[in-house]
C-alpha cells in the first residue's frame, strides 16, 4: 500500500518563531533529545512506513538540513528506487508573508505532477511524533474520504499550542472547521499538519489556493472549503508522544518532557527506529567526582561537574564544580569550572567560562546564542 504514495515534509511555516535557534537553522534542524533533529521524525516515519519517495522543502538557512539529511542513507533510503529530494524555496525574503507551503509547491508543480504515485502524505517539519503512515494511508483509502487529517487531543490548549490549528469534528469524525487555536478552550483537537489525499486533489487545491491569494497556505485553503462541504474530510486521532516546536518555550518543554521514562519508551521503540545521521566519536566520559542524575547525555561529552535533569548534546564539556540543572546544552558547548546554569538553552559552540551564574525559570528559559563567549 505504501508504494501508492509519496511523502512531503513541509518547510518551516511562517507562524513558527523560535527565538535564537531559528536565526541559524530551519525548524527541521532543531535538536531533540540530545542527538536527534526534528526532521528525523517525519523522514523516519516515512521510511519505516515503506514510503521511500520523499520530498523535503527548505527555506531559510538550508545548509543545516542538507548536511544532515545527505542522500538519505541514514534513513534506510538506499535502493535505486528510493529517493530523498530537497527543494529550496525562499523567493520573497523581503516579505515573509509570501513564503507559504503553497508557493513552495507552485515552484515545483511540474515535479509534483510527474510523481507516479496516486496518493500523497504530507507531514510537518516542526512536530515530533511517531506514526505509521502506511496504516494511515490504508485507513484513508478504506474510509472513502477525500482528505484525511491527523490530530492529537490535548487538555492544555489555553496556554499551549497557540501557534497551531485546531479541528472541530462531528461524532463521525467529519471535519467541520479548521482554525487557529485562540486559547479559548483547554480541550482541543490539535491539527498535526499531516494530510493524506490523492495527488490530483492535492495539486488542484494548491493551484486553487495560489489563485485565491498569493499569501494563502494549504491549511488556509482547506479552512475555506470546510465551510462549503465540497469534500469529505475526516480526522484520525493520533495517540502517543506529540510535541509541536513553534516557539522557544515549546522547544524547551518538549525536550525536557522526554526525560520522563514513559515518554522515552513511547517515542523510541525497537519496532520503530528513529534514524539520524551518526557521528563517530568516543562514548561520554563522566569523571570521578562528577554527579549526574536524570540526564540524557550524547556521545563525546566530558563531564567533571554536576548535571541534573538536563539534556547534554554531543561533545559538550562541563568543568569541575560546574552545575547544570534543568537545561539543554547543544553540541560542542563548553561550561567552565564553577559555572551554575539553571533553565538555560545553550546553543552550539557557546563557551560559558567567565559568567558565573545564569538562572531562569521553566516558564521563561534563558538562551545563549550560538558560538557566544560569556
C-alpha positions in Angstrom: 0.0 0.0 0.0 2.8 2.4 0.8 4.1 2.3 -2.8 0.9 4.1 -3.8 2.0 7.3 -2.0 4.9 9.7 -2.0 5.8 11.8 1.1 6.3 15.5 1.6 8.0 17.2 4.6 7.0 20.8 4.6 9.2 23.9 5.0 9.2 26.0 8.2 5.7 27.7 8.5 5.5 31.5 9.0 4.0 31.1 12.4 6.9 29.1 13.8 9.2 31.6 15.6 11.8 30.0 17.9 13.8 32.9 19.3 17.6 32.5 18.8 17.6 29.0 17.4 15.9 30.0 14.2 18.5 32.6 13.4 20.9 29.8 12.4 18.7 26.9 11.2 15.2 25.9 10.0 12.8 24.2 12.3 13.6 20.7 11.0 17.2 21.2 12.2 16.3 21.9 15.8 17.9 19.4 18.1 15.7 17.0 20.0 16.7 14.6 22.9 20.4 15.4 22.5 21.4 13.7 19.3 18.3 13.9 17.0 17.0 16.6 14.8 13.3 17.2 14.4 13.4 16.3 10.7 14.5 12.8 11.7 11.0 12.0 12.9 8.9 12.7 9.8 11.6 11.2 7.5 11.9 8.1 9.7 8.2 7.7 9.8 8.0 7.7 6.0 10.9 5.3 5.7 9.6 2.9 8.3 6.2 3.0 6.7 7.6 1.9 3.3 7.2 5.3 1.7 10.6 5.7 0.1 10.0 8.6 -2.3 10.2 11.7 -0.1 10.4 15.4 -0.9 11.7 17.8 1.8 11.0 21.5 1.3 13.5 24.0 2.7 13.5 27.8 3.1 15.9 29.9 5.3 19.3 28.5 6.3 19.1 25.3 4.4 22.7 24.1 4.9 22.0 22.7 8.4 19.4 20.3 6.9 21.2 19.5 3.6 24.3 18.4 5.6 22.2 16.4 8.0 19.9 14.6 5.5 22.6 13.9 2.9 21.5 11.3 0.4 19.0 9.7 2.8 21.3 6.8 3.5 20.9 7.3 7.3 17.2 6.7 6.9 17.5 3.3 5.0 16.8 5.0 1.7 19.4 3.0 -0.1 17.9 1.3 -3.1 17.9 2.6 -6.7 14.1 3.2 -6.4 14.4 5.2 -3.1 14.6 8.9 -3.4 15.1 11.8 -1.0 14.7 15.1 -2.8 15.5 18.5 -1.3 13.8 21.6 -2.7 15.0 25.1 -1.7 12.2 27.6 -1.8 12.5 31.2 -0.5 12.0 33.8 -3.1 10.4 36.5 -1.0 12.8 37.2 1.9 11.9 40.8 1.9 8.3 39.9 2.9 7.8 36.6 4.6 4.1 36.7 4.1 4.7 35.2 0.6 6.7 32.3 1.9 4.0 29.6 2.2 3.8 25.9 1.5 1.6 26.7 -1.5 4.3 28.9 -3.0 6.8 26.1 -2.4 4.5 23.6 -4.3 3.8 26.0 -7.1 7.6 26.4 -7.6 7.8 22.7 -8.1 4.5 21.9 -9.7 6.0 20.1 -12.6 7.8 17.7 -10.3 4.6 17.1 -8.3 2.6 16.4 -11.4 5.2 13.9 -12.6 5.0 11.8 -9.5 3.7 8.3 -10.4 2.1 7.6 -7.1 -1.7 8.0 -6.7 -1.6 9.5 -3.2 0.5 11.9 -1.2 1.1 12.0 2.5 2.2 15.4 3.9 3.9 15.8 7.3 5.3 18.9 9.1 9.0 19.7 9.8 8.5 21.1 13.3 6.4 18.5 15.1 7.7 15.4 16.9 5.6 12.2 16.8 5.7 8.6 15.8 3.2 7.5 13.1 2.7 4.6 10.7 1.9 6.4 7.6 1.1 3.2 5.7 -1.6 2.4 8.2 -2.9 6.0 7.9 -3.0 5.7 4.1 -4.8 2.4 4.3 -7.3 3.9 6.7 -7.8 6.8 4.4 -8.5 4.6 1.3 -10.9 2.4 3.2 -12.9 5.4 4.5 -13.6 6.8 1.0 -12.8 10.3 2.4 -11.3 12.9 0.1 -8.9 14.2 2.7 -7.7 12.6 6.0 -6.1 14.9 8.7 -4.2 13.7 11.7 -4.9 15.3 15.1 -3.9 15.0 18.7 -6.2 15.6 21.7 -4.8 17.9 24.3 -6.2 19.3 27.6 -3.9 22.4 27.9 -4.7 24.3 24.8 -5.4 27.6 26.6 -1.8 28.3 27.1 -0.1 25.8 24.8 -0.2 25.1 21.0 -1.2 28.7 20.4 0.6 28.7 17.1 -1.2 25.6 15.9 -4.6 25.0 14.2 -7.4 23.0 15.8 -10.1 20.8 14.3 -13.8 20.7 15.1 -15.5 17.4 14.2 -18.8 15.7 14.5 -19.4 12.4 16.1 -18.4 10.6 12.9 -15.0 12.4 12.8 -16.1 14.5 9.8 -14.2 17.8 9.9 -16.5 20.8 10.4 -13.8 23.5 10.8 -10.1 24.2 10.8 -8.9 27.3 12.5 -6.1 28.8 14.6 -6.1 27.9 18.3 -7.2 31.1 20.1 -6.6 29.8 23.6 -10.3 29.9 24.5 -10.6 26.2 25.5 -8.4 23.7 27.3 -9.6 20.6 25.4 -8.8 20.8 21.7 -8.0 18.6 18.8 -4.7 20.0 17.6 -4.2 19.5 13.9 -0.8 17.9 13.3 -0.3 19.5 9.8 -0.5 16.0 8.4 -2.7 15.2 5.4 -3.5 12.2 3.2 -5.2 12.7 -0.1 -5.0 11.8 -3.8 -2.2 13.6 -5.7 -4.6 15.1 -8.2 -6.7 16.6 -5.5 -3.6 17.9 -3.7 -2.4 19.6 -6.9 -5.9 21.1 -7.6 -6.0 22.5 -4.1 -2.5 24.0 -4.4 -3.5 25.7 -7.7 -6.8 26.9 -6.2 -5.0 28.4 -3.2 -2.5 30.1 -5.3 -5.2 31.7 -7.4 -7.2 32.6 -4.3 -4.4 34.5 -2.6 -0.6 34.8 -3.0 -0.3 34.6 0.7 -2.5 31.5 1.3 -1.3 28.2 2.8 -2.8 24.8 2.1 -4.3 24.8 5.6 -6.0 28.2 4.9 -7.4 26.9 1.7 -8.8 23.8 3.4 -10.2 26.0 6.2 -12.2 27.8 3.4 -13.5 24.6 1.8 -14.6 23.2 5.2 -17.4 25.7 5.1 -18.6 24.6 1.6 -18.9 20.8 2.3 -17.4 20.4 -1.1 -15.2 17.5 0.0 -15.5 14.7 2.5 -12.8 15.4 5.2 -12.3 13.3 8.3 -9.9 13.3 11.2 -7.9 10.5 12.6 -6.7 10.6 16.2 -3.0 10.2 17.0 -2.0 8.6 20.3 1.4 8.7 21.9 4.0 11.3 22.3 3.4 14.5 20.5 5.2 17.9 20.5 4.9 21.0 18.4 8.1 23.1 18.5 6.9 26.5 17.4 8.5 28.9 19.9 11.4 28.8 22.4 9.2 27.7 25.3 7.8 24.8 23.4 11.3 23.8 22.3 12.4 23.8 25.9 9.3 22.0 27.3 9.2 19.3 24.6 12.8 18.4 25.1 12.6 18.4 28.9 9.5 16.2 28.8 11.4 13.4 27.0 13.4 13.0 30.2 10.4 11.1 31.6 10.9 7.4 31.2 7.4 6.6 30.0 7.7 9.2 27.2 11.1 7.9 26.1 9.6 4.3 25.8 6.6 5.6 23.9 8.6 7.6 21.3 11.7 5.3 20.9 11.0 1.6 20.5 12.7 -1.3 18.9 10.0 -1.8 16.4 10.1 1.8 15.1 13.6 3.2 14.8 14.1 6.9 14.7 17.1 7.2 12.4 19.6 10.1 12.4 22.9 10.9 11.0 25.6 9.4 13.3 28.9 10.8 14.2 31.9 8.6 15.1 33.2 9.7 18.4 34.1 8.3 21.8 31.4 7.5 24.4 30.7 10.2 27.0 33.2 10.4 29.8 32.0 11.0 33.3 34.9 11.7 35.6 35.5 10.7 39.2 33.8 13.3 41.4 31.1 14.2 38.8 27.4 13.9 39.8 24.9 13.1 37.0 21.2 12.5 37.7 18.2 12.2 35.3 20.0 13.3 32.2 20.2 12.4 28.5 23.9 12.5 27.5 25.1 12.2 23.9 28.5 10.7 22.9 31.8 12.6 23.1 30.9 14.5 26.3 33.4 15.3 29.1 31.6 15.8 32.5 33.5 16.7 35.6 30.9 18.7 37.4 27.2 18.2 38.2 24.4 17.7 35.7 20.9 17.2 36.8 17.6 16.8 34.8 19.2 18.1 31.6 19.8 17.2 28.0 23.5 17.2 27.0 24.4 17.2 23.3 27.4 15.8 21.6 30.9 16.7 22.7 29.8 19.1 25.5 32.3 19.9 28.2 31.2 20.5 31.8 34.1 21.6 34.0 34.8 20.8 37.7 32.5 22.4 40.2 30.1 23.5 37.4 26.4 22.9 37.9 23.9 22.3 35.1 20.3 21.9 36.1 17.0 21.7 34.0 18.9 22.9 30.9 19.5 21.9 27.3 23.1 22.1 26.2 23.7 21.8 22.5 26.7 20.2 20.7 30.3 21.3 21.4 29.3 23.9 24.1 31.7 24.5 27.0 30.5 25.1 30.6 33.5 26.2 32.6 34.6 25.4 36.1 32.3 26.7 38.8 29.6 28.0 36.4 26.0 27.5 37.5 23.2 27.1 34.9 19.5 26.6 35.6 16.7 26.5 33.0 19.1 27.5 30.1 19.3 26.7 26.4 22.9 26.9 25.4 23.4 26.8 21.6 26.2 25.0 19.7 29.8 26.1 20.2 28.9 28.5 23.0 31.5 28.9 25.8 30.5 30.0 29.3 33.5 30.4 31.4 33.6 34.0 32.8 29.9 34.4 33.6 29.5 32.6 36.8 25.7 32.2 37.0 22.8 32.1 34.5 19.4 31.3 36.2 15.9 31.5 34.7 12.6 29.7 35.2 10.9 26.9 33.2 8.2 29.4 32.1 10.8 31.6 30.5 14.1 29.7 29.9 17.2 31.6 29.1 19.0 31.3 25.8 22.7 31.6 25.0 23.4 32.3 21.3 25.5 30.0 19.1 29.2 30.5 19.5 28.8 33.2 22.1 31.6 33.6 24.7 30.3 34.5 28.2 
